[in-house]
Amino acid sequence: MTRGDSLVVLLDLQNADGSAYEPVDGDYIRFAVKKTFDDSVPPILVKEIPTDTMKLVLDPVDTKQLTYGQYRYDIQITTADGLVDTFIDRAVLVITEEVD
């Protein structure tokens, strides 16, 4: 994505049997970004994904100060009953240059 731009991604989760996953009250989904997976410091960007919209929204301020290059991210859900599932793991986010 271009540094300082907006990004909206609609998530479509499925159960193991292929049926659509319907979030329940108390489910929590989060998106977290680090420079590297082996980095022992906390993520540099964490966004909650609202379960009522299932949309990951990055605002311009979220990436405006990041340096250009590759970052690593994952997305995980913690269900109301305590199950934790990282359903997108070890993914790459590329922050590209912008023309002001």
C-alpha positions as CSV (number, residue, x, y, z in Angstrom):
1,M,0.0,0.0,0.0
2,T,1.1,3.6,-0.5
3,R,2.3,5.2,2.7
4,G,-0.2,7.6,4.1
5,D,-3.2,6.3,2.1
6,S,-6.4,4.8,3.4
7,L,-7.0,1.1,3.1
8,V,-10.3,-0.8,3.7
9,V,-10.3,-4.6,3.5
10,L,-13.5,-6.7,4.1
11,L,-12.8,-9.9,5.9
12,D,-14.8,-13.1,5.0
13,L,-14.2,-15.8,7.6
14,Q,-15.3,-19.3,7.2
15,N,-15.7,-22.2,9.7
16,A,-13.7,-25.4,9.2
17,D,-16.7,-26.9,7.3
18,G,-16.7,-24.0,4.8
19,S,-19.8,-22.3,6.2
20,A,-19.7,-18.5,6.8
21,Y,-18.4,-17.6,10.3
22,E,-20.9,-15.3,12.1
23,P,-19.2,-13.4,14.9
24,V,-20.8,-13.3,18.3
25,D,-20.8,-10.7,21.0
26,G,-17.4,-10.9,22.7
27,D,-15.3,-12.0,19.7
28,Y,-12.3,-9.8,19.1
29,I,-10.3,-9.6,15.8
30,R,-7.0,-7.8,15.6
31,F,-4.5,-6.9,12.9
32,A,-0.8,-6.5,14.0
33,V,2.2,-5.3,12.1
34,K,5.9,-5.6,12.9
35,K,9.1,-5.0,10.9
36,T,10.1,-8.6,11.2
37,F,8.5,-11.7,12.7
38,D,11.6,-12.3,14.9
39,D,11.4,-8.8,16.3
40,S,10.9,-9.1,20.1
41,V,9.5,-5.6,20.4
42,P,5.7,-5.0,20.5
43,P,3.9,-4.5,17.1
44,I,4.3,-1.0,15.6
45,L,0.7,-1.0,14.5
46,V,-2.3,-2.8,16.0
47,K,-5.9,-2.3,14.8
48,E,-9.0,-3.8,16.0
49,I,-11.3,-5.1,13.3
50,P,-14.9,-4.5,14.3
51,T,-17.0,-7.7,14.2
52,D,-20.1,-5.8,13.1
53,T,-18.5,-4.6,9.9
54,M,-15.6,-7.1,9.5
55,K,-13.6,-4.3,7.9
56,L,-10.0,-3.7,8.5
57,V,-9.6,0.1,8.1
58,L,-6.1,1.7,8.0
59,D,-6.3,5.5,8.2
60,P,-3.6,7.7,6.6
61,V,-2.1,8.4,10.1
62,D,-1.6,4.7,10.6
63,T,1.1,4.4,7.9
64,K,2.3,8.0,7.4
65,Q,5.3,7.7,9.6
66,L,6.4,4.2,8.5
67,T,9.5,3.9,6.4
68,Y,9.2,2.4,3.0
69,G,9.7,-1.3,2.7
70,Q,8.3,-4.7,3.8
71,Y,6.6,-5.4,7.1
72,R,5.1,-8.5,8.5
73,Y,1.5,-8.9,9.8
74,D,-1.0,-11.3,11.1
75,I,-4.7,-11.3,11.8
76,Q,-6.1,-13.3,14.7
77,I,-9.5,-13.8,16.2
78,T,-10.1,-14.4,19.9
79,T,-13.6,-15.8,20.3
80,A,-15.9,-15.1,23.2
81,D,-15.3,-18.6,24.5
82,G,-11.5,-18.1,24.5
83,L,-10.4,-19.8,21.3
84,V,-7.5,-17.9,19.7
85,D,-6.9,-18.5,15.9
86,T,-4.3,-16.6,13.8
87,F,-6.1,-17.1,10.5
88,I,-3.7,-15.0,8.5
89,D,-0.1,-15.5,9.6
90,R,3.3,-14.5,8.4
91,A,1.9,-12.2,5.7
92,V,3.8,-9.4,4.0
93,L,2.7,-5.7,3.9
94,V,4.7,-3.5,1.5
95,I,4.7,0.2,2.2
96,T,5.5,2.1,-1.0
97,E,6.5,5.6,-1.8
98,E,4.1,8.4,-2.3
99,V,4.2,11.4,-4.5
100,D,3.3,14.5,-2.6
